[in-house]
Amino acid sequence: MARDLTLTRNIGIAAHIDAGKTTTTERILFYSGKNHKLGETHEGSATTDWMEQEAERGITITSAAVTVNWTFPTEQGKPLPDAKQYHFNIIDTPGHVDFTVEVNRSLRVLDGLVFLFSAVDGVEPQSETNWRLADNYKVPRMGFVNKMDRQGADFLAVCNQVREMLGSNAVPIVLPIGDEADFKGVVDLVKNRAIIWHDENHGSTFDVVDIPAEMEADVKEYRGKLIEEIAAYDENLLEKYMEDEESITEEEIHTALRAATLDMSIIPMTCGSSFKNKGVQFMLDAVCRYLPSPMDKEAIDGTDPKTDEPVSRKPSVSEPFAALAFKIATDPFVGRLAFFRAYSGRLDAGSYVLNTRSDSRERISRIFQMHANKQEPIEYIEAGDIGAAVGFKDIKTGDTLCDEKNPIVLESMVFPDPVIGIAVEPKTKADQDKMGNALAKLAEEDPTFQVKTDEASGQTIISGMGELHLDIIVDRMRREFKVEVNQGEPQVEYKEALTKNANHREVYKKQSGGRGKFADIVFEIGPADEGKSGLEFVNEIKGGNIPKEFIPSVEKGFKEAMKNGPLAGFEVDSMKVTLKDGSFHAVDSDQLSFELAAKLGFKESGKAAKAVIMEPIMKLEVVTPEEYMGDIVGDLNRRRGTVNGMDDRNNAKVIKAFVPLSEMFGYVTALRTLSSGRATSTMEFEKYEAAPQNIAEEVIAKAKG
């Protein structure tokens, strides 16, 4: 029987590291009856942190998908007459900045998001990054302020931060009863009633009590604000509100609040303490009530690969099948697993799909519903659901899988380039092949992890988003693939860029008896137009000065040359080449000659085009007690950092700065020393910027070694 799609919720749980995402997911699994024992992150027993490294470090590294059913509405754990069973696909995403890719790819396929904030720390740097990603993908969301039992917890202050720092209309739909150690329940502002959870059965049941007398004024004020926001959003309610705000019914509030949430005009805010088993069930009810089902999106847009015409697919089983692969994982028992979101149609195990990137037919031998690292085989998957499949010969993150007779290409995902690399070599000869195999599998799983061979030294260089990212990769090679490696010092992934336009003529000539080689090209080279990336190639050849069949070879030569910049062999991200003139030899000219001429021409003209070394600049945020501020800012200045803001947060100072990555190795240790272990920092990639002359010279000298 087809599932009612209006009762499906594909949601993610996202937040800064340590806000309690995994603990919250564990509580969801427990309350929904999926797990009968509570897993804890700090004990290393959490279901979704199934990797050994996750259990040891107490952080989430890879996003885990779980499937649960939730009955709503209920009262005291018992279904009400109109209760229905909701089907949740939940993705627990990592909070550490090195693993932003996991959040990025999860958001691409989710309909809604529960955004966790710590009641003590409020909006933190990674909250901002993930919030921007959610804005990018236009994902409706609600806020859950966790850790209400902790000292310094302040729900309304966090709501204000979400409003001011994230520029969104955060509206509390509850008020906490008691705070810190005395936190015991919430006032539901929509129903206008107070609930207090029982401690003895993990908070599965609660008492409905009178609103505490000392809270009545606050409840009246915040319920008034909630209704005001809803009335401002929904014109029909505005008239009612003007006449008598009390006449607006509970059902009308729910309906308008749902519409405003889907429209991202309002972010409903709830609170609780996952660790102390309070507030999670209320949050799940709010997910059923306010977050979108697959049916709330009219259709997903794509293009027809044959005609490049726009096409769309409605979230319906009767439409042709279309899905997006958003994650590839290697499982020791079933092999390569591709996680995908089905947007339309139905796919049966054992049937064929078309991968539009490789234009090849793939047989899906088995389909699974995921429960962290365990799989439950299912016969088929339908529109709106998330699952995993095995049997692919060739699959990458971002591939579209669709019905063979009705091809469609869904918009793929864009991932940031790695900024840091290390050289690795196998410890023994026997590990050589195993290392290649392990790196290939890991690179397939993670689009922000890249492997390349340094042509000059023959070394294998692995690159990623940060030191922790590469640490985990090396650790996984050792544990999962049994490969021991030696690793070099971390190296910054520099790039090169052209800053001026330059004209150049390159004549490539080899005559040594018999048939020779000849190509002659005249071109202008320089920076790409604003907002363009890659090679922008303009062909202005008139007449037959260079035959048509050689033009693609010239373009190919320039494209290849961009991999090794003219100064020190670092990649050039974007440039513009205008081919103006040239000549050829009737016998000696061929495609290879023109390709080589382009490569040589690029090397020669790079200096005239004023090539510069570009270095990655990191966005750094340091939270420190006030007394260490001077020392920390002084240290950042020595590291060529520019401080661009100072704020207060919970009795501490927040320093925001941009600092070159090359100056930041080992920073965490240095910061501990400067602040007697009391300051913390987070860092993420911001942009590439031209390096100062003296630094550029050092980098070039080192590269030429």
C-alpha positions in Angstrom: 0.0 0.0 0.0 1.4 3.4 -0.9 2.2 5.5 2.1 0.4 8.8 2.6 3.1 11.3 1.7 1.5 14.1 3.7 2.5 12.1 6.8 6.2 11.8 5.8 8.9 14.1 7.2 12.4 14.2 5.8 14.2 16.2 8.5 17.8 16.9 9.5 19.2 17.9 12.9 21.9 20.5 12.6 23.9 22.6 15.0 27.3 23.8 16.2 29.6 21.0 17.6 28.5 19.9 21.1 25.0 21.4 21.1 23.5 17.9 21.6 22.4 16.8 18.2 23.3 13.1 18.7 21.8 13.0 22.2 18.6 14.5 20.7 18.5 11.8 17.9 19.0 9.1 20.6 16.0 10.4 22.5 13.9 10.4 19.3 14.8 6.8 18.7 13.9 5.9 22.2 10.5 7.7 22.4 9.5 6.4 19.0 10.1 2.8 20.2 13.0 2.2 17.8 15.5 1.7 20.6 14.6 0.3 24.0 17.8 1.6 25.7 19.1 5.2 25.7 22.4 5.6 23.9 24.8 8.3 25.2 27.5 10.2 23.3 29.7 10.5 26.3 29.6 6.7 26.9 30.3 6.1 23.2 27.0 4.1 22.9 25.0 6.5 20.6 23.4 4.7 17.7 24.1 7.3 15.0 27.8 7.8 16.1 28.6 4.2 14.9 32.1 4.9 13.7 34.8 4.0 16.2 36.3 7.4 15.9 33.0 9.0 16.7 32.5 7.0 19.8 36.1 7.8 21.0 36.0 11.5 20.2 32.4 12.1 21.2 31.7 14.0 17.9 29.7 13.1 14.8 31.9 12.7 11.7 29.5 11.3 9.1 25.8 12.1 8.8 23.7 9.0 9.8 20.2 8.4 8.5 17.6 6.8 10.7 13.9 6.0 10.1 11.2 6.1 12.8 7.5 6.3 13.1 5.8 8.8 15.4 2.1 8.8 16.4 0.5 12.3 16.5 -1.5 13.8 18.2 -1.4 12.0 21.5 -2.1 12.9 25.1 -0.1 11.2 27.9 1.4 8.8 25.4 -2.0 7.6 24.2 -3.2 8.4 20.6 -6.1 10.8 20.3 -9.1 9.8 18.0 -7.7 11.8 15.1 -4.1 10.5 15.6 -2.1 9.3 12.6 1.2 7.6 12.2 3.9 9.9 10.8 7.0 8.4 9.0 10.3 10.3 9.8 13.5 10.0 7.9 16.0 11.8 10.2 19.6 12.7 9.3 21.9 13.5 12.3 24.6 15.8 10.8 28.1 16.6 12.1 28.7 20.0 13.8 32.5 20.2 13.3 33.5 22.7 10.6 35.8 20.2 8.8 32.7 18.1 8.0 30.5 20.9 6.6 30.2 18.8 3.4 28.0 16.3 5.3 25.6 19.1 6.3 25.7 20.5 2.8 24.7 17.3 1.1 22.1 16.4 3.7 20.3 19.8 3.3 20.1 19.3 -0.4 17.7 16.4 0.0 15.8 17.3 3.2 12.4 19.1 3.4 12.8 20.5 6.9 15.4 21.1 9.6 15.4 21.1 13.3 18.1 23.6 14.3 19.6 22.9 17.7 21.1 25.7 19.9 22.8 25.3 23.3 20.8 27.3 25.8 24.1 28.4 27.3 26.2 29.2 24.2 23.5 30.4 21.9 24.4 31.1 18.2 27.9 29.8 17.6 30.1 30.0 14.4 29.1 26.7 13.0 25.4 27.5 13.6 25.9 30.5 11.3 27.6 28.4 8.6 24.9 25.8 8.7 22.1 28.4 8.8 23.5 30.0 5.6 23.6 26.6 3.9 20.0 26.0 4.9 19.1 29.5 3.5 20.9 28.5 0.3 18.8 25.4 -0.2 15.7 27.3 1.2 15.0 24.7 3.8 12.2 25.6 6.3 13.3 25.1 9.9 12.4 25.3 13.5 14.6 26.0 16.5 15.1 23.7 19.5 17.1 25.3 22.4 18.7 22.4 24.2 20.6 22.1 27.5 18.0 24.1 29.4 19.1 22.3 32.6 22.6 23.8 32.4 23.9 26.7 34.5 23.5 29.9 32.5 20.7 28.6 30.3 18.6 31.4 28.8 15.9 30.5 26.2 14.7 34.0 25.4 18.3 35.3 25.0 19.0 32.6 22.4 15.8 33.5 20.6 17.0 37.1 20.4 20.4 35.9 19.1 18.7 33.9 16.4 16.8 37.0 15.4 19.7 39.4 15.4 22.7 37.2 14.4 21.0 35.0 11.9 18.6 37.7 10.6 15.5 35.5 11.0 12.1 35.9 12.7 12.5 33.6 15.6 9.2 33.4 17.6 9.0 31.4 20.9 6.0 29.0 20.9 6.8 27.9 24.4 8.2 29.4 27.6 10.3 27.3 30.0 9.1 26.6 33.5 12.0 26.8 35.9 15.6 27.2 34.8 18.9 25.5 35.1 18.7 22.6 37.6 15.0 23.4 38.3 13.9 23.2 34.6 10.9 20.9 34.6 8.4 21.8 31.9 7.1 24.4 29.4 4.1 26.6 28.9 2.6 25.8 25.4 1.8 29.3 24.1 -0.5 28.0 21.4 -2.7 25.8 23.7 -2.1 28.2 26.5 -1.4 25.5 29.1 1.5 24.3 31.2 3.1 20.8 31.0 5.5 19.3 33.4 7.3 16.1 32.5 7.7 13.0 34.8 11.2 12.1 35.6 10.6 8.4 36.3 9.8 7.1 32.8 12.4 9.1 30.9 9.9 11.9 30.4 7.5 9.8 28.3 4.5 11.2 30.2 3.6 14.6 31.7 1.1 16.4 33.8 -1.0 19.3 32.5 -1.0 21.9 35.2 -2.1 25.5 35.8 0.2 28.2 34.4 2.4 29.2 37.4 1.1 32.5 38.9 4.5 34.2 38.6 4.6 33.4 34.8 1.1 34.7 33.9 2.2 38.2 32.8 5.1 36.7 30.7 2.8 34.1 29.1 0.2 36.8 28.2 3.0 39.0 26.7 4.6 36.2 24.6 1.4 34.6 23.5 0.3 38.1 22.4 3.5 38.5 20.4 3.0 35.0 18.8 -0.5 35.9 17.7 0.6 39.3 16.5 3.3 37.7 14.3 0.8 35.2 12.9 -1.8 37.9 12.2 0.8 40.0 10.5 1.6 37.0 8.2 -2.0 35.9 7.5 -4.3 38.7 6.3 -7.5 36.8 7.1 -6.5 36.6 10.7 -5.5 40.3 10.8 -9.1 41.4 10.8 -10.0 39.0 13.5 -7.0 40.1 15.5 -8.0 43.8 15.2 -11.4 43.0 16.6 -10.5 40.6 19.3 -7.2 38.6 19.4 -8.8 36.0 21.8 -11.2 35.0 19.1 -8.4 33.4 17.0 -8.7 29.7 17.6 -5.9 27.2 18.4 -6.5 25.5 15.0 -6.2 28.9 13.2 -2.9 29.5 15.0 -1.5 26.1 13.9 -2.6 26.5 10.3 -1.1 30.1 10.0 2.1 29.1 11.9 2.6 26.1 9.5 2.2 28.3 6.4 4.6 31.0 7.9 7.2 28.3 8.8 7.0 26.7 5.3 7.5 30.2 3.8 10.4 30.8 6.2 8.7 34.0 7.5 8.6 32.6 11.0 11.0 30.2 12.8 9.1 28.6 15.7 11.3 28.2 18.8 10.9 25.4 21.4 13.2 24.3 24.2 14.1 21.4 26.3 16.9 19.2 27.7 17.6 16.1 25.6 20.0 14.7 28.2 17.4 15.1 31.0 14.6 13.7 28.7 12.5 16.9 28.5 11.0 18.6 25.5 12.0 16.2 22.7 8.5 14.8 22.3 7.0 18.3 22.2 9.5 19.1 19.5 8.5 16.0 17.5 4.9 17.0 17.7 5.9 20.5 16.4 7.7 18.8 13.5 4.5 17.0 12.5 2.6 20.2 12.9 4.8 22.8 11.2 7.5 21.3 9.1 6.9 20.4 5.4 6.0 17.0 4.0 7.3 16.1 0.5 3.9 17.2 -0.8 4.5 20.7 0.3 7.0 21.2 -2.6 5.0 21.3 -5.8 7.7 19.8 -8.0 11.4 19.5 -8.3 13.0 21.1 -11.3 15.7 19.6 -13.6 16.7 19.5 -17.2 16.3 17.0 -20.0 19.8 15.8 -20.9 18.9 15.3 -24.5 17.4 18.7 -25.2 18.6 20.9 -22.2 14.9 21.9 -21.8 13.7 22.4 -18.2 11.5 19.6 -16.9 10.0 18.9 -13.5 8.8 16.0 -11.5 5.9 16.1 -9.0 6.1 14.3 -5.7 3.9 11.5 -6.9 4.2 7.7 -7.4 2.5 8.0 -10.8 5.3 10.2 -12.2 8.5 8.7 -13.7 11.2 7.8 -11.2 13.8 10.5 -10.3 16.2 10.5 -7.3 19.4 12.2 -6.2 22.3 10.3 -4.8 23.6 12.5 -1.9 26.1 10.2 -0.1 28.2 7.2 -0.9 29.4 5.0 1.9 31.5 1.7 2.0 29.9 -0.9 4.2 32.0 -4.0 5.1 29.1 -6.3 4.6 27.1 -5.1 1.6 29.8 -3.1 -0.2 29.2 0.3 -1.7 26.0 1.9 -0.5 24.5 4.9 -2.3 22.1 7.0 -0.2 19.4 8.6 -2.3 16.3 10.7 -2.0 13.4 9.7 -4.3 11.6 12.7 -5.6 9.1 11.0 -7.8 7.9 7.6 -9.0 8.7 4.2 -7.6 11.8 2.0 -7.7 11.6 -1.8 -7.2 14.6 -3.8 -6.0 16.1 -5.6 -9.0 15.1 -3.0 -11.5 17.2 -0.7 -13.7 17.8 3.1 -13.5 19.7 5.5 -15.7 22.6 7.5 -14.2 22.5 10.7 -16.3 26.1 11.7 -15.5 27.7 8.6 -16.9 24.7 7.9 -19.2 24.8 4.3 -18.2 22.1 1.8 -17.0 22.6 0.6 -13.5 20.8 -2.4 -11.9 19.7 -1.8 -8.3 20.1 -5.2 -6.8 18.8 -4.3 -3.3 17.2 -1.3 -1.5 17.5 -0.6 2.2 15.8 1.6 4.7 18.7 2.9 6.8 19.1 2.7 10.6 22.5 4.3 11.2 25.0 1.6 10.0 22.3 -1.2 10.0 20.2 -1.9 6.9 16.6 -3.2 6.7 16.0 -4.6 3.2 12.8 -3.3 1.5 11.1 -4.3 -1.7 10.7 -0.9 -3.2 11.0 2.8 -2.5 8.6 5.6 -3.5 8.4 9.3 -4.1 9.3 11.4 -1.0 11.3 8.7 0.8 15.1 8.3 1.6 16.9 5.0 1.2 20.1 3.4 0.2 20.9 1.0 -2.6 23.6 -1.4 -3.6 24.6 -2.7 -7.0 26.1 0.4 -8.6 29.1 0.0 -10.9 29.8 3.8 -11.1 28.1 6.3 -8.8 29.2 9.7 -7.4 27.7 12.1 -4.9 25.3 14.4 -6.7 24.3 11.9 -9.5 20.8 11.8 -10.7 19.1 8.4 -11.0 16.0 8.2 -13.1 13.7 6.3 -15.3 15.4 5.2 -18.5 12.6 6.4 -20.8 12.2 9.7 -19.1 15.7 11.1 -18.3 16.1 14.2 -16.1 19.2 15.8 -14.6 18.6 17.3 -11.1 20.7 20.2 -10.0 23.9 18.7 -8.5 25.7 19.9 -5.4 28.7 22.3 -5.2 31.4 21.5 -2.8 34.3 23.7 -1.5 37.9 22.9 -2.6 40.2 21.5 0.0 42.6 24.0 1.7 45.2 21.8 3.4 47.2 18.8 2.3 49.6 16.2 3.6 52.0 13.8 1.9 51.4 10.1 2.7 53.4 7.0 1.9 52.7 3.4 2.8 54.9 2.0 5.6 55.6 -1.2 3.7 55.7 -2.3 0.1 52.8 -4.6 0.7 50.6 -1.6 1.8 51.2 0.2 -1.6 48.2 -1.2 -3.5 46.0 -1.3 -0.4 46.7 2.4 0.2 45.6 3.3 -3.4 42.4 1.3 -3.0 41.6 2.8 0.4 42.2 6.4 -0.8 40.0 5.8 -3.9 37.2 4.5 -1.7 37.5 7.4 0.8 37.6 10.0 -2.0 34.5 8.5 -3.5 32.6 8.9 -0.2 33.8 12.4 0.5 33.8 15.1 -2.3 35.9 17.5 -0.2 38.7 14.9 0.1 41.1 14.8 -2.9 44.1 12.6 -3.8 46.7 13.6 -6.2 50.3 12.7 -7.1 52.9 15.4 -7.0 54.7 15.1 -10.4 58.0 16.5 -9.2 58.4 14.3 -6.1 56.2 11.4 -7.0 54.5 11.7 -3.5 50.9 11.0 -2.9 49.2 14.2 -1.5 45.9 14.0 0.3 43.9 17.2 0.7 40.9 18.1 2.9 39.1 20.8 4.8 41.3 20.9 8.0 43.7 19.1 10.2 41.0 17.1 12.0 39.5 16.0 8.6 42.9 14.5 7.5 43.5 13.0 10.9 40.2 11.1 10.6 41.0 10.0 7.0 44.4 8.6 8.1 42.8 6.9 11.1 40.1 5.3 8.9 42.8 4.0 6.5 44.4 2.3 9.5 41.2 0.8 11.0 38.9 0.1 8.1 41.4 -0.7 5.4 44.4 -2.0 7.6 46.8 0.4 5.9 49.7 1.9 7.9 51.1 5.1 6.5 53.8 7.7 7.3 52.5 11.3 6.9 54.4 14.5 6.2 53.9 18.0 7.6 50.6 19.7 6.7 50.9 21.9 3.6 48.6 24.7 2.6 46.8 24.3 -0.7 47.9 27.5 -2.5 46.4 28.6 -5.9 47.6 30.9 -8.6 45.7 33.7 -10.4 46.3 36.0 -13.3 45.7 39.7 -12.5 46.3 41.5 -15.9 45.6 40.9 -19.6 48.6 40.0 -21.8 49.0 39.3 -25.5 51.3 36.5 -26.6 52.3 34.6 -29.7 53.5 31.0 -29.3 55.1 29.2 -32.2 55.7 25.5 -31.6 58.0 23.9 -34.2 59.8 20.6 -34.3 61.5 19.6 -37.6 63.8 16.7 -37.4 63.6 14.8 -40.6 60.4 13.1 -41.7 57.1 14.6 -40.5 57.5 17.5 -38.0 55.3 19.4 -35.6 54.0 22.9 -36.2 51.5 25.2 -34.5 51.2 29.0 -34.2 48.7 30.8 -32.0 48.1 34.4 -31.1 46.0 35.0 -28.0 45.2 37.3 -25.2 45.2 35.8 -21.7 44.0 37.3 -18.4 41.6 37.1 -15.4 38.1 35.6 -16.1 35.1 37.9 -16.1 33.4 38.6 -12.7 31.7 35.6 -11.3 33.0 33.1 -13.9 35.1 30.1 -12.9 37.1 27.6 -14.9 38.4 28.5 -18.4 36.5 31.1 -20.4 37.6 30.4 -24.0 36.7 32.9 -26.8 37.5 31.9 -30.4 37.9 35.0 -32.6 39.6 33.3 -35.6 38.2 34.5 -38.9 38.6 32.6 -42.1 40.8 29.5 -42.0 44.0 30.8 -40.3 43.6 27.8 -37.9 41.4 25.0 -39.2 38.3 24.4 -37.1 39.3 20.9 -36.0 42.3 22.3 -34.1 40.4 24.9 -32.1 39.2 22.3 -29.4 42.8 21.2 -29.0 43.9 24.7 -28.2 41.1 25.0 -25.6 42.0 21.6 -24.2 45.7 22.7 -23.9 44.8 25.8 -21.9 42.4 23.8 -19.7 45.1 21.2 -18.9 47.7 23.9 -18.3 45.5 25.5 -15.6 46.3 22.5 -13.3 49.9 23.8 -13.1 50.2 27.6 -12.7 53.1 29.5 -14.2 54.8 30.5 -10.9 55.0 27.4 -8.8 52.8 24.8 -10.4 49.6 25.5 -8.2 46.2 25.2 -9.8 44.7 28.3 -11.5 40.9 28.4 -10.7 39.8 30.7 -13.5 41.1 32.7 -16.5 40.0 34.0 -19.8 41.7 33.2 -23.1 40.8 34.9 -26.4 42.3 33.2 -29.4 42.9 35.9 -32.0 45.0 34.6 -34.8 47.5 31.9 -35.8 48.8 29.8 -38.7 49.3 26.2 -39.5 51.4 23.9 -41.7 49.5 21.7 -44.2 51.6 18.6 -43.4 53.2 19.2 -39.9 50.2 20.6 -38.0 48.1 18.2 -35.9 45.9 18.4 -32.9 48.7 17.6 -30.4 50.9 20.4 -31.8 48.2 22.9 -31.1 47.5 21.5 -27.6 51.2 21.7 -26.8 51.4 25.3 -28.2 48.6 26.3 -25.8 50.4 24.7 -22.8 53.7 26.4 -23.6 52.0 29.7 -24.4 50.3 29.6 -21.0 53.7 29.1 -19.2 55.3 31.9 -21.2 52.6 34.4 -20.9 51.8 33.9 -17.2 54.5 36.3 -16.1 53.3 39.0 -18.4 49.7 38.4 -17.1 51.1 39.2 -13.6 50.4 35.8 -12.0 50.2 35.9 -8.2 50.1 33.3 -5.5 46.7 33.0 -3.7 46.6 31.8 -0.2 43.5 30.5 1.8 42.3 32.9 4.4 40.4 31.4 7.3 37.6 33.0 9.3 38.5 32.6 13.0 36.4 33.1 16.1 37.9 33.0 19.5 35.8 33.0 22.7 38.0 34.0 25.7 37.7 35.5 29.2 38.5 39.2 29.0 41.8 39.1 30.8 43.5 37.2 27.9 42.2 39.4 25.1 45.3 41.6 24.7 47.6 38.6 24.4 45.3 36.8 21.9 44.9 39.8 19.7 48.7 40.4 19.8 49.3 36.8 18.8 46.8 37.1 15.9 48.6 40.3 14.6 51.9 38.3 14.6 50.1 35.7 12.5 49.2 38.3 9.8 45.6 38.3 11.1 43.1 41.1 10.8 40.7 41.5 13.7 37.3 42.6 12.3 35.0 42.5 15.3 34.7 42.0 19.0 31.5 41.0 20.8 30.3 39.9 24.2 28.8 36.5 24.8 27.9 35.0 28.2 30.5 37.0 30.2 33.2 36.2 27.7 34.7 38.2 24.8 34.4 37.0 21.2 37.2 38.0 18.8 36.5 37.6 15.1 39.4 37.7 12.6 40.6 36.7 9.2 43.9 34.8 9.3 46.0 33.1 6.6 45.8 29.3 7.0 49.6 29.0 6.7 50.0 30.8 10.0 47.5 28.7 11.9 49.0 25.2 12.2 49.1 24.2 15.9 47.0 27.2 16.9 44.8 25.3 19.3 47.8 24.4 21.4 49.2 28.0 21.3 45.8 29.4 22.3 45.6 27.0 25.3 49.0 28.3 26.5 48.0 31.9 26.0 44.7 31.5 28.0 45.6 28.9 30.6 43.3 26.5 28.7 40.2 28.8 29.0 39.8 30.1 25.5 38.2 28.1 22.6 38.4 28.8 18.8 36.6 27.7 15.7 38.0 28.2 12.2 36.5 27.8 8.7 37.6 28.6 5.2 36.5 32.0 4.0 38.2 33.0 0.7 41.5 33.0 -1.3 43.5 36.2 -1.3 46.8 37.3 -3.0 49.7 36.5 -0.7 52.2 39.3 0.2 55.3 39.5 -2.0 57.7 38.0 0.6 55.4 35.1 1.4 54.8 34.4 -2.3 58.6 34.3 -2.9 59.1 31.8 -0.1 56.3 29.6 -1.5 57.7 29.7 -5.0 61.2 28.9 -3.8 59.9 26.0 -1.7 57.9 24.6 -4.6 60.9 24.7 -6.9 62.8 23.2 -4.1 
